Amino acid sequence: RSSDLIFHPAFESGVLYWCFIQLLNNRRIMRKLGYILLVMCALECSSCDDFLDVKPVGQMIPTEVTQFENLLNNTTTLDYFMFDNNRSCFYAYMGDNIQISENHAKYQFTATYPNLDLLAGYTFYTPVMDPQNTPFAWSSGIYKAAGYFNNVVDGVSGIDTNSEYAKGVIAQAKAGRAWIYLNAALIYGPMYVPGTTNDTKVIPCRTSGDPIAANGPLCTTDELLAQVKEDLDYACENCPASTVNPCRADRACAYALRAEYHMFTRNWENMLSDCQKAWELALANRKNVDEMIYNFADFYFEATTEINPDPGVSPEVYMTLKGPDLLFDQTSNRENLLYRNAPYQSSSTRYYPSDDWASIFDKEKDLRWTKFVLKDHGYNTTVGDVVYDDGIQLVYYRDELSITEGVTYPLLLLMKAEAAARINNLSAALADLNLLRKYRYKGPDSDLAGGTSLSQDQLLNEILTERRREQPLVSFQRTLDLKRYAQDAGKPWSKDIIVHKIGEKTYSKSINDAYYQSLPIDNAILQYNPQWGIAENNSLFEPYNAW
C-alpha cells in the first residue's frame, strides 16, 4: 500500500519519491519507471555521501501537512547529537565531569576500540577526532536531523502558510533546527562574544530540504546564530500551546530555547524575560510545579527478586527503581520540556564520575547523590593470566530515569535563577533556586543555608553549581558551559585550565585554547567541499600510543 511506504527510509530521497508517485499514478509506465527507480537507487547508494556528505533525507512531495508533520516523529530527529553509535560523548571527555583509570587507558582504549575520540578528548590529543571517518555527531546528530526539519519547513510552506495548524508544524520544525544549530555552532566554533564580529567560519548552515542544494560556504558564528534567532522568533509566535510528547516543542519550550540563545549571547534581560514566559506557559499547561519536577524523596529501590549483592556493591544496583508514576523512565517523564536522547550515564567500562564532580554534592542531604550515586564493580579485564581490576567504584545511576540532552523544567528554573542573579535581582534568583532544592534535598528545610546573605557572585556560583548537578553527567552540556564561563574569568564558577589524570600522568588544557574553540571536520567531508578552503588532515589517529 502506498500509504504504508510514504515514510519508509527508501523513499526519503526526493528523486526516489518522485519516481514512486509517478509509478502509482500511471501504471502504463510502470516498467519504464521501474528501470529508472533501479538506476536511481544505484545512484542514491553511490553518490549521496559524495555530494552532500551527510546522507540527506531529501525532499518529499506529499500533498498534506499531516504527512510532513509525521516526519517530526522520526527518531532521527532525537538521536546522536554529539555522541556516537555506542552512545558515548567525546565532548564530555573534554570537560570535568568524568575520569578514566589507567586500566581503561591501557586495556579498553586500544587500537581496536571503535570510539577512540573518547581517549583523544580526555588526553587532549590532536586531532580530537579521526580525520578519516565522519562522526555520527555530524552525519546524523546535526545534518540528517536538520534535513528532516528542513523538509518539514519547505514542504509545509509549499502547501499552507496561513492556517494555525500549518504554522505550528513549521514552528516545531524550526525550533528543532534551532536547537541543533545553536549548540553545533558553539561546539564546532568559538563561544559567541558580545560586542565583537563573531566572524569565525564554523560549519555550513543547511536550511533547504532540497538534497541537491549546494552546501555553500561555511557560516560564521554570527550568521549561524542569526538563523537560530530567526527560527526561534517564529517558534515562540507559532508553536502550539501544548504537545502530547516533549520530543516536539510546545510554546513554553520555544521560549526556553530562545532563553538559551540569550544565555549564550549574554543578553541577561531578554534571557530572564523568556525564562519567565516559558515558566508561565509551562505552569498553565501543568497546573502546578509538582507536575513539572519530581520530588526525588518519592523514589526508592525495591528488590523484586531475591538479591545477593557482591561485597562492597550497593544493594540498589540489583534492585528495581520505583517512583511516583509509571512515566519516569519514559520520554514523557514529567521533567522533560524538550526530549533529546542522551549518551549512557552509567558505563563503568568507559569512565567514572570525576572527583571534581563528586565534590560538589552534599553527600548527606542531596537526593541525587544518596539515591543514584552507587557503588558497583569498576572496569576489569584479563590479559593472559593477569587480571586488571579497578575494584569497587562510584557509578551514577540517574539514567534509571529518563535523561535528556535537551531542556528540563528544573534546568529552565535554574536558567531563570541565573538570569535574575546576573542582573542582581538576588531575591528572585534565590527563590527559584530554593524552589528546585525543595525537590532535590532531604528534610523539611531544604533552602540554601545563609542564602539571603550571599553576594551576587556567591549566589551565582551556587546557582551554576546546582545547574551542573542537574545536568546529565555525560553530555555536551557541561563542556559547553565551561566555554561560556570563560567570559567570567576570575569568578568562582569559571575555570581557565581543565585538568585530567590517568594514574600518575596529568593532562591539562586552557579552556581558551584553540583545542576548545574549533573542532575538526573530517576528510570525507572536506574533499567534496573545496570551497571551504580547509586542507585535509592525513596525520595518524593513534591516541592509544600518545598517552
C-alpha positions as CSV (number, residue, x, y, z in Angstrom):
1,R,0.0,0.0,0.0
2,S,1.3,3.4,-0.9
3,S,0.3,4.9,2.4
4,D,2.5,2.4,4.2
5,L,5.5,3.3,2.1
6,I,5.4,7.1,2.1
7,F,7.7,7.5,5.1
8,H,9.8,4.4,4.5
9,P,13.5,5.4,4.5
10,A,13.9,4.1,0.9
11,F,11.6,6.9,-0.2
12,E,13.1,9.8,1.8
13,S,15.1,10.9,-1.2
14,G,13.2,13.4,-3.5
15,V,14.1,11.6,-6.7
16,L,13.0,8.2,-5.4
17,Y,9.8,9.6,-4.0
18,W,9.0,11.3,-7.3
19,C,9.5,8.0,-9.2
20,F,7.3,6.3,-6.7
21,I,4.5,8.7,-7.0
22,Q,4.6,8.6,-10.8
23,L,4.6,4.8,-10.7
24,L,1.5,4.8,-8.6
25,N,-0.3,7.4,-10.8
26,N,0.5,5.9,-14.2
27,R,0.7,2.1,-14.3
28,R,1.3,2.2,-18.1
29,I,4.8,3.5,-17.4
30,M,5.4,1.1,-14.5
31,R,8.0,-0.9,-16.3
32,K,10.0,2.1,-17.5
33,L,9.9,3.8,-14.2
34,G,10.9,0.5,-12.6
35,Y,14.1,0.7,-14.5
36,I,14.5,4.4,-13.6
37,L,13.9,3.5,-10.0
38,L,16.6,0.9,-10.1
39,V,19.1,3.3,-11.6
40,M,18.3,6.0,-9.2
41,C,18.6,3.6,-6.3
42,A,22.1,2.8,-7.5
43,L,22.9,6.5,-7.8
44,E,21.4,7.1,-4.4
45,C,23.6,4.5,-2.7
46,S,26.7,5.5,-4.5
47,S,26.6,9.3,-4.6
48,C,24.7,10.8,-1.8
49,D,27.6,10.7,0.6
50,D,29.9,12.1,-2.0
51,F,27.7,15.0,-2.8
52,L,26.2,16.1,0.5
53,D,28.5,14.2,2.8
54,V,25.6,13.7,5.3
55,K,23.2,11.3,3.6
56,P,20.4,13.9,3.3
57,V,16.8,12.9,3.8
58,G,15.9,14.8,0.6
59,Q,12.6,16.3,-0.5
60,M,9.2,14.6,-0.4
61,I,6.2,15.5,-2.4
62,P,3.1,14.7,-0.3
63,T,0.1,16.9,-0.6
64,E,-1.0,17.2,3.1
65,V,0.5,18.9,6.0
66,T,-0.1,15.8,8.2
67,Q,2.3,13.8,6.0
68,F,5.1,16.3,6.7
69,E,4.1,16.5,10.3
70,N,4.8,12.8,10.7
71,L,8.5,13.5,9.9
72,L,8.7,15.3,13.3
73,N,8.0,11.9,14.9
74,N,11.0,10.3,13.3
75,T,13.6,9.1,15.9
76,T,16.4,10.6,13.7
77,T,15.4,14.0,15.0
78,L,16.2,12.9,18.6
79,D,19.4,10.9,18.3
80,Y,23.2,11.2,18.1
81,F,23.7,14.9,18.9
82,M,27.3,14.9,20.0
83,F,27.5,11.2,20.7
84,D,28.5,8.1,18.8
85,N,26.9,4.9,17.7
86,N,27.9,3.3,21.1
87,R,26.2,6.2,22.9
88,S,29.5,7.8,24.2
89,C,30.2,11.5,24.0
90,F,33.9,12.5,23.3
91,Y,33.0,16.2,24.1
92,A,32.1,15.2,27.7
93,Y,35.6,13.7,28.0
94,M,37.0,17.2,27.2
95,G,35.1,18.5,30.3
96,D,35.5,17.9,34.0
97,N,32.6,15.6,35.0
98,I,34.3,12.2,34.3
99,Q,37.6,10.5,34.7
100,I,39.2,7.3,33.4
101,S,41.5,4.9,35.1
102,E,44.9,3.5,34.0
103,N,43.2,0.2,33.2
104,H,40.7,1.9,31.0
105,A,43.5,3.7,29.1
106,K,45.7,0.6,28.7
107,Y,43.3,-2.2,28.1
108,Q,40.0,-0.7,27.0
109,F,41.0,2.2,24.7
110,T,43.3,0.1,22.5
111,A,43.8,0.3,18.7
112,T,40.7,-1.8,18.1
113,Y,38.3,0.3,20.2
114,P,35.7,1.8,17.9
115,N,35.5,5.3,19.5
116,L,39.0,6.4,20.2
117,D,37.9,10.0,20.2
118,L,37.0,9.4,23.8
119,L,40.6,8.9,24.8
120,A,41.7,11.7,22.4
121,G,39.4,14.2,24.1
122,Y,40.4,13.1,27.6
123,T,44.2,13.4,26.8
124,F,43.8,16.5,24.6
125,Y,45.3,14.5,21.7
126,T,45.3,16.3,18.3
127,P,43.2,15.8,16.3
128,V,40.4,15.0,18.7
129,M,38.5,13.1,16.0
130,D,39.7,10.6,13.4
131,P,40.1,12.7,10.2
132,Q,39.4,9.6,8.1
133,N,35.9,9.0,9.5
134,T,32.8,11.1,9.6
135,P,31.4,11.1,13.1
136,F,27.8,10.2,13.9
137,A,27.5,13.6,15.6
138,W,28.0,15.3,12.2
139,S,26.2,13.0,9.8
140,S,23.2,12.0,11.9
141,G,23.2,14.3,15.0
142,I,23.4,17.5,13.1
143,Y,22.8,17.2,9.3
144,K,20.4,14.3,9.0
145,A,18.3,15.6,11.8
146,A,18.4,19.1,10.3
147,G,17.4,17.6,7.0
148,Y,14.2,16.3,8.4
149,F,13.3,19.7,9.9
150,N,14.3,21.4,6.6
151,N,11.9,19.1,4.7
152,V,9.1,19.9,7.0
153,V,9.7,23.7,6.8
154,D,9.9,23.6,3.0
155,G,7.2,21.1,2.4
156,V,4.5,22.7,4.7
157,S,5.4,26.1,3.4
158,G,4.7,24.9,-0.1
159,I,1.2,23.7,0.9
160,D,-0.1,26.1,3.6
161,T,1.4,29.0,5.4
162,N,-1.8,30.5,6.8
163,S,-3.5,28.0,9.0
164,E,-2.7,27.8,12.7
165,Y,-2.0,24.1,12.3
166,A,0.5,24.5,9.5
167,K,2.3,27.4,11.3
168,G,2.5,25.2,14.3
169,V,4.1,22.3,12.4
170,I,6.6,24.7,10.8
171,A,7.3,26.3,14.2
172,Q,8.1,22.9,15.8
173,A,10.5,22.1,12.9
174,K,12.2,25.5,13.2
175,A,12.6,25.0,17.0
176,G,14.2,21.6,16.4
177,R,16.5,23.0,13.8
178,A,17.4,26.0,16.0
179,W,18.4,23.7,18.9
180,I,20.8,21.8,16.6
181,Y,22.4,24.8,15.1
182,L,22.7,26.8,18.3
183,N,24.6,24.1,20.0
184,A,26.6,22.9,17.0
185,A,27.7,26.4,16.2
186,L,29.2,26.9,19.7
187,I,30.7,23.4,19.9
188,Y,32.3,23.4,16.5
189,G,33.4,27.0,16.8
190,P,34.2,29.6,19.4
191,M,31.8,30.9,22.0
192,Y,29.8,34.0,21.0
193,V,31.3,37.2,22.4
194,P,29.0,40.2,22.6
195,G,30.4,43.4,21.0
196,T,32.7,41.6,18.6
197,T,32.2,40.5,15.0
198,N,31.9,36.7,15.8
199,D,33.1,36.1,12.2
200,T,34.9,32.8,12.6
201,K,33.7,30.4,9.9
202,V,32.4,27.3,11.6
203,I,30.0,24.9,9.8
204,P,27.5,25.0,6.9
205,C,24.0,26.1,7.8
206,R,21.8,23.9,5.6
207,T,18.2,25.2,5.7
208,S,17.0,23.8,2.3
209,G,15.2,20.5,2.1
210,D,16.5,20.1,-1.4
211,P,19.1,17.3,-1.4
212,I,20.9,18.8,-4.5
213,A,21.2,22.3,-3.0
214,A,24.9,23.1,-2.6
215,N,26.4,23.4,0.8
216,G,27.8,26.8,0.0
217,P,30.5,28.4,2.2
218,L,31.0,27.8,5.9
219,C,28.8,30.1,8.0
220,T,30.2,32.3,10.8
221,T,29.1,32.1,14.4
222,D,27.2,35.4,13.8
223,E,25.4,34.0,10.7
224,L,24.5,30.7,12.4
225,L,23.1,32.4,15.5
226,A,21.1,34.9,13.3
227,Q,19.4,31.9,11.7
228,V,18.8,30.4,15.2
229,K,17.2,33.6,16.4
230,E,15.0,33.9,13.3
231,D,13.8,30.3,13.8
232,L,13.1,30.8,17.5
233,D,11.3,34.0,17.0
234,Y,8.9,32.2,14.6
235,A,8.6,29.3,17.0
236,C,7.8,31.5,20.0
237,E,5.0,33.0,18.0
238,N,3.6,29.9,16.4
239,C,4.4,26.7,18.4
240,P,1.2,25.0,19.7
241,A,0.4,25.7,23.3
242,S,0.9,22.1,24.3
243,T,2.2,18.8,22.8
244,V,1.5,15.2,23.6
245,N,5.2,14.4,23.9
246,P,8.2,16.6,24.6
247,C,10.1,15.3,21.6
248,R,8.4,18.2,19.9
249,A,8.4,21.8,21.1
250,D,5.4,23.5,22.6
251,R,5.4,27.2,23.1
252,A,6.9,27.0,26.5
253,C,9.7,25.0,25.1
254,A,10.2,27.6,22.3
255,Y,10.6,30.4,24.8
256,A,13.0,28.2,26.9
257,L,15.1,27.6,23.7
258,R,15.2,31.3,23.0
259,A,16.2,31.9,26.6
260,E,19.2,29.6,25.9
261,Y,20.0,31.6,22.9
262,H,20.1,34.8,25.1
263,M,22.1,32.9,27.7
264,F,24.8,32.1,25.2
265,T,24.8,35.6,23.7
266,R,24.8,37.0,27.3
267,N,21.7,39.1,27.0
268,W,20.5,38.7,30.5
269,E,17.4,40.9,30.4
270,N,16.0,39.0,27.4
271,M,17.1,35.7,28.9
272,L,15.1,36.4,32.1
273,S,12.0,37.6,30.1
274,D,11.9,34.5,28.0
275,C,12.5,32.2,31.0
276,Q,9.6,33.9,32.8
277,K,7.4,33.5,29.8
278,A,8.4,29.8,29.4
279,W,7.7,29.1,33.1
280,E,4.4,30.9,32.9
281,L,3.3,28.9,29.9
282,A,4.5,25.7,31.4
283,L,2.6,26.3,34.6
284,A,-0.5,27.0,32.6
285,N,-0.1,23.6,31.0
286,R,0.9,21.6,34.1
287,K,-1.2,23.5,36.7
288,N,1.4,23.1,39.5
289,V,5.1,22.6,40.0
290,D,4.6,19.1,41.3
291,E,3.7,18.1,37.8
292,M,6.9,19.6,36.4
293,I,9.5,18.4,38.9
294,Y,9.8,15.1,40.6
295,N,10.5,15.0,44.3
296,F,13.4,12.6,44.5
297,A,12.3,11.6,48.0
298,D,9.5,9.7,46.3
299,F,11.9,7.4,44.6
300,Y,13.1,4.1,46.1
301,F,14.7,0.8,45.1
302,E,12.8,-2.4,45.5
303,A,14.1,-6.0,45.4
304,T,11.6,-7.7,43.1
305,T,13.5,-10.9,43.4
306,E,16.0,-12.3,45.9
307,I,19.3,-10.4,45.7
308,N,22.8,-11.3,46.8
309,P,25.0,-8.2,46.4
310,D,28.7,-8.8,45.9
311,P,30.9,-7.5,48.7
312,G,31.1,-3.7,48.6
313,V,28.4,-3.3,45.9
314,S,25.4,-1.2,46.8
315,P,22.4,-3.5,47.0
316,E,20.3,-1.0,45.0
317,V,22.4,-2.0,41.9
318,Y,20.5,-5.3,42.0
319,M,17.1,-3.7,42.6
320,T,14.4,-2.0,40.6
321,L,13.8,1.7,40.8
322,K,10.2,2.7,41.8
323,G,8.7,6.1,41.6
324,P,5.6,8.2,41.9
325,D,4.3,7.4,38.4
326,L,5.0,5.0,35.6
327,L,6.5,7.6,33.2
328,F,9.7,8.5,35.0
329,D,11.8,6.3,32.6
330,Q,9.9,7.4,29.5
331,T,10.3,10.4,27.2
332,S,7.2,11.8,28.7
333,N,8.8,12.0,32.1
334,R,7.2,15.0,33.8
335,E,10.5,16.9,33.9
336,N,11.2,16.9,30.2
337,L,10.4,20.0,28.3
338,L,12.4,19.1,25.2
339,Y,13.5,15.5,24.9
340,R,16.6,14.5,23.1
341,N,18.4,11.2,23.6
342,A,21.5,11.4,25.8
343,P,24.6,9.3,26.0
344,Y,24.9,6.5,28.5
345,Q,25.4,7.8,32.0
346,S,26.5,4.7,34.0
347,S,29.1,2.9,31.9
348,S,31.9,1.9,34.2
349,T,33.6,0.2,31.3
350,R,34.4,3.7,29.9
351,Y,34.6,6.2,32.7
352,Y,33.8,7.0,36.3
353,P,32.4,10.3,37.8
354,S,35.3,12.6,38.4
355,D,36.5,13.6,41.9
356,D,35.7,17.2,40.9
357,W,32.1,16.4,40.1
358,A,31.7,14.3,43.3
359,S,33.0,17.2,45.3
360,I,30.0,19.5,44.5
361,F,27.4,17.3,46.3
362,D,26.1,17.4,49.9
363,K,26.5,13.7,50.4
364,E,24.1,13.6,53.3
365,K,21.2,15.7,52.1
366,D,21.4,15.8,48.3
367,L,19.0,13.1,47.0
368,R,20.7,13.0,43.6
369,W,23.7,11.7,45.5
370,T,22.0,9.5,48.1
371,K,19.6,7.9,45.6
372,F,21.7,7.5,42.5
373,V,25.4,7.5,43.2
374,L,26.0,3.9,44.0
375,K,29.0,1.6,44.5
376,D,29.4,-1.0,41.8
377,H,32.1,-3.1,40.1
378,G,34.6,-1.0,38.1
379,Y,36.3,-1.9,34.9
380,N,38.2,-5.2,34.9
381,T,39.8,-7.3,32.2
382,T,42.1,-10.3,31.9
383,V,45.2,-10.1,29.8
384,G,46.9,-13.5,29.5
385,D,46.8,-14.8,33.1
386,V,46.8,-11.4,34.7
387,V,43.6,-9.7,36.0
388,Y,43.4,-5.9,35.9
389,D,40.6,-4.8,38.2
390,D,39.6,-1.2,39.2
391,G,37.7,-2.7,42.2
392,I,34.6,-1.1,43.5
393,Q,33.9,2.4,42.1
394,L,31.2,5.0,42.2
395,V,28.7,4.8,39.3
396,Y,25.9,7.3,38.6
397,Y,22.6,5.5,38.1
398,R,20.4,8.5,37.5
399,D,19.7,7.2,34.0
400,E,17.3,4.9,35.6
401,L,15.1,8.0,35.0
402,S,14.6,9.4,31.5
403,I,17.7,11.6,30.8
404,T,17.6,14.3,28.1
405,E,20.3,16.4,26.4
406,G,17.5,18.9,25.7
407,V,15.7,21.1,28.2
408,T,14.1,20.1,31.5
409,Y,11.8,22.2,33.8
410,P,14.5,22.1,36.6
411,L,17.1,23.5,34.1
412,L,14.6,26.1,33.0
413,L,14.1,27.1,36.6
414,L,17.9,27.4,37.1
415,M,18.2,29.4,33.9
416,K,15.6,31.8,35.3
417,A,17.5,32.0,38.5
418,E,20.8,32.6,36.7
419,A,19.3,35.4,34.6
420,A,17.9,37.1,37.7
421,A,21.2,36.8,39.5
422,R,23.1,38.2,36.5
423,I,21.0,41.4,36.7
424,N,21.4,41.5,40.5
425,N,17.8,40.5,41.4
426,L,19.1,38.2,44.1
427,S,15.8,37.7,45.9
428,A,14.1,36.3,42.8
429,A,17.2,34.2,42.0
430,L,17.3,32.7,45.4
431,A,13.6,31.9,45.4
432,D,14.0,30.0,42.1
433,L,17.0,28.1,43.5
434,N,15.2,27.2,46.7
435,L,12.1,26.0,44.7
436,L,14.2,23.4,43.0
437,R,16.1,22.5,46.2
438,K,12.7,21.6,47.7
439,Y,12.6,18.6,45.3
440,R,16.2,17.6,45.5
441,Y,17.3,17.8,49.2
442,K,16.3,15.8,52.2
443,G,14.4,17.3,55.2
444,P,11.8,20.0,55.7
445,D,14.2,22.9,55.4
446,S,15.8,22.5,52.0
447,D,16.5,26.2,51.5
448,L,20.1,27.2,50.8
449,A,21.7,27.9,54.2
450,G,22.7,31.6,54.5
451,G,21.3,32.3,51.0
452,T,20.0,35.7,51.9
453,S,23.4,36.9,53.0
454,L,25.2,35.9,49.8
455,S,26.8,38.3,47.4
456,Q,25.9,38.3,43.7
457,D,28.9,36.2,42.8
458,Q,28.4,33.8,45.7
459,L,24.7,33.2,44.8
460,L,25.5,32.9,41.1
461,N,28.1,30.3,42.0
462,E,25.5,28.3,43.9
463,I,23.0,28.5,41.0
464,L,25.6,27.4,38.4
465,T,26.9,24.6,40.6
466,E,23.3,23.5,41.0
467,R,23.0,23.6,37.3
468,R,25.9,21.3,37.0
469,R,24.4,18.8,39.5
470,E,21.2,18.9,37.5
471,Q,22.7,18.3,34.1
472,P,23.5,14.8,32.7
473,L,26.8,13.6,34.0
474,V,27.8,12.8,30.4
475,S,26.7,15.1,27.6
476,F,28.0,18.1,25.6
477,Q,26.3,20.5,28.0
478,R,28.9,20.8,30.8
479,T,31.8,21.3,28.4
480,L,29.8,24.0,26.6
481,D,29.1,25.7,29.9
482,L,32.8,25.7,30.6
483,K,33.3,27.6,27.4
484,R,30.7,30.2,28.2
485,Y,32.0,30.6,31.7
486,A,35.4,31.6,30.3
487,Q,34.0,35.1,29.7
488,D,33.5,35.3,33.5
489,A,37.3,35.0,34.2
490,G,38.2,35.3,37.8
491,K,34.7,34.3,39.0
492,P,34.4,31.1,41.2
493,W,32.4,29.2,38.6
494,S,34.9,30.0,35.8
495,K,37.8,27.6,35.1
496,D,40.8,28.5,32.9
497,I,42.6,25.2,33.0
498,I,40.9,21.8,32.6
499,V,42.9,19.0,34.2
500,H,42.6,15.3,33.6
501,K,44.6,12.4,35.1
502,I,45.4,8.8,34.2
503,G,47.2,7.2,37.0
504,E,50.1,9.5,37.8
505,K,50.0,11.3,34.5
506,T,48.4,14.7,34.2
507,Y,46.9,16.3,31.1
508,S,45.8,19.9,31.0
509,K,44.5,22.4,28.6
510,S,43.2,26.0,28.8
511,I,39.5,26.4,28.0
512,N,40.6,29.3,25.8
513,D,43.0,27.1,23.8
514,A,42.2,26.5,20.1
515,Y,41.5,22.9,21.1
516,Y,38.2,24.1,22.5
517,Q,37.5,26.8,20.0
518,S,37.3,24.7,16.8
519,L,36.5,21.1,16.2
520,P,38.0,19.5,13.0
521,I,35.9,18.5,10.0
522,D,36.9,15.1,8.6
523,N,38.5,14.5,5.2
524,A,35.4,12.7,3.7
525,I,33.5,16.0,4.1
526,L,36.4,18.3,3.1
527,Q,37.2,16.6,-0.2
528,Y,33.8,17.3,-1.6
529,N,33.7,20.9,-0.2
530,P,36.8,22.6,-1.6
531,Q,35.0,25.9,-1.4
532,W,35.7,25.9,2.3
533,G,39.4,26.2,1.8
534,I,40.3,23.7,4.5
535,A,43.2,21.3,3.8
536,E,42.7,17.6,4.5
537,N,44.5,16.1,7.5
538,N,46.3,13.0,6.7
539,S,48.0,12.5,10.1
540,L,47.7,9.3,12.0
541,F,45.0,9.0,14.6
542,E,46.6,7.0,17.4
543,P,45.7,8.4,20.8
544,Y,46.4,5.0,22.3
545,N,50.1,5.5,21.6
546,A,50.2,9.0,22.9
547,W,49.1,9.0,26.5
